[in-house]
Amino acid sequence: MRITAVTCVKNEGPFLLEWIAFNRLLGVTDFLIYSNDCTDGTDRLLDALRAYGVTHLPNPAKGRNYQMEALKHAAKQELVTGADWVWVADVDEFLNIHVGDHTIPALIEACGDPQAISVTFQFFANDGVRDFADAPVIGQFTGSHNPDLWCAETAIEVKTLTRCDFPLHYFGAHRPFFRDKLDKARRPRWTDASGRGVPHKFLVAANPRRIRKFPAAGARRFATLNHYALRSLDSYLVKNDRGDVNREGRAFDDTYWRERNDPAWEDRSILRYLPDLDTALAEMKDGPLGALHDECVRLHRARLAELMAQESYSRMYAHLRDLPALPPGEAELMADLGLVA
């Protein structure tokens, strides 16, 4: 089975080898990776990964809609058109499969071989980790929100595996789309990660507020999408810099951090992959790839030091460090009730 993973990256160098090795354990055979404006060695590392099924292209975006323009380009590439399945995901997202041999083919079989499988996110918290460590992310963070409930929302976002015969109009970052006027008989068979048919309004993209999410309860019997959006506090600062290079003088919004830094639930199930992942990473780093990875790590740490020398980023670090590990509204509610957060 030929499975192609498609992603876009900017300054993800320290985390690339883990993500590629992990997805290879799942059965991914090819990677189509777009990069834009990298300053941490990500592009050089990607160029050296061809032996591991990686095709690296510069992002074709001419405006600021980097991901959507890259996905539009990817849909026409042979790595995608010639694949049996396509997996669109980010480098901080890990598909945690609970059935069979814990691979994508096992997930497909468990779901009854549909034309698309949408897997629900589970957002993993920072777990109080301040320092960046050059070690697998999946082994560092085990705390998350209640998987059925996120910030009082019962509907949670998904990412989607898409089979080659899906009647594709275009790929979205979270799900593929077919044409509005597609005959009902040609609509794809589409399941969640429990093998259940997805809700009708999700299927036909009829509800703008639920166009990329549906109720999480009962949706993860066969797989979960572990999302490590925060990682360490050090790396979160570098991530912020990557997304906004003009922060000086701007007010910082901590909502993204607070929403995802909820460690109320412990989930260690993905650690089943760690022994094989460690072996794969040791093999990959035994040679030129190791030196390129180490350079990405060095530049990541160097950028962190530069940011921490700026007053706005040092304030951001202290602010996030001192926030309670509670979702928005919960600390305020506890205070109203006279409880200590």
Helices and strands as residue ranges (DSSP letters): E 3-9, H 13-26, E 30-35, H 42-47, G 50-52, E 54-58, H 66-74, H 78-81, E 85-88, E 93-97, H 104-110, E 116-123, G 137-139, E 143-144, E 155-163, E 170-171, E 176-177, G 184-186, E 190-192, H 200-203, G 208-210, E 213-215, E 223-227, H 233-243, H 255-260, E 265-266, G 269-273, H 274-285, H 288-308, H 311-322, H 330-336
